[in-house]
Amino acid sequence: MKYGLFLGCNTPAIRPDVERAIRVSMPELDVELIDLEGYVCCPAFGTFPSTDEEAYLSVSGWNLSLGEQKGLDLLVECGSCYSSLSMGREHILHDSAKKARVNKLLAPTGRTVEGKSKVRHITDVLYNEIGCEKISKSIKKPLDGVHAVIQYPCHTLFPHELVGFDCPPARPHILGDLVEALGAKVDHFSCEYTCCGGAGGFHRASANEAKAFAKRKLDAIKAETKADIIVVSCITCLMHLDNVQKELNAGNGNYDLAVFDYNQLLALCMGHDPKQVASISSIPRDKITAKF
């Protein structure tokens, strides 16, 4: 199967090890990744979608047109990118006036968009197109004895009728099932389904409140689970839950939960070099990567 790889902004710019993990792990599961040359910001919710719908849909239309040109659906890891592009496509696909306006604005570039290319989150493809059984058979070094907790990306859950693929959205399970396919034990806790605290610019606009929000989640993990790691499938969740622990530790915190994107763990379990696919973090990952 083939997908147009939409990497977004943060992954290639700030966490390129996640990009490498995706690029090496997905082909081993018979997924061919095709680069979308010329893609731009999705755009993120804190930018055009909040202030200028016309600009938002035009930028979404540009990105979607890259997939349409190649006859491919888009594959996305970032929860915000996934949601922004999915909802942009929804407007273009079902509102003829908006689609006409977008295509008028795209006309000078020689591009058009119809909304034919779907937007797929990487965990959706891993679970529903590849399956846990095939993933389990692909790994060489399982996560035996490792306890994990899951951070589900909010933007892949709601509004469920537009972006949802995990049911029920208030009690998602797909990412947890994928982690268990790698051999880890998934622990559950009281704040499991709350936001990471980093979405929508929360941390940038209200840093103290965002840190307090994350602290509540981290404290629940420490008190209620045996977790060695936090597993995410969203670059925003990854960066926030990793960096906020360092910020809390600069005060009087004591947090040391390594945070991994799912595809990083998948690549490690497949036998890829930790220095290539899991080398960038604020909280040390040595206890886990030493297993590989």
C-alpha angles and dihedrals in degrees: 000000000000132000135177105243112229105189099175122208110291099049099060094032103044109011106031090158087071089053090051090049091054093046094052100037103046097055089054085062092051095260114137112209117209117195117235102221114211099019118154137195110315081231106260118233094246091062130045098350089063097048114015120031093184092056091043094054093044092054090045089048091053092053094044091049090061090061093043091052089058095038091242139130115233121252113209134181101182111086093213093050090048094051096041093050093042093053092042089054090049091057093046094046098048106028111067094188093054092045091051092050092048092050091049089055091046093048097090088059093052092243133125132183130206101171094247096133113081123217114233127188113225094239090053090055093043093052105032102031103030104023136210094268094059091045092052090051092050097060127091100185114039124201093247112172094012118126116209138185122204131231107199114206108246093212092061091057109044138084078028097191089062107031106013125117099150118079131243093020092207090056107032120182110172099095091045091052090049091052091050088052086066091056100258125131113239114216122202127217142176098264095041096120100042124107118271088240096241102087126110095014092295093140094046095048100036107019098168094048092046092051091049089050092052092044090058090055094045092048090052090051091051094046100041107032145042091230120165094177145017114226122205138168100204126077092220092054090046096052096041099048090045097045098039091061089057090049092050091047089055085067116038098303126128107199126147107159110143113224122213135181109233094243090054090058090043091053092047092050089050088058103259122150114271089216089063103039106026109024104115121077144120094220112056117253096191096115090059102034090050087070088067 
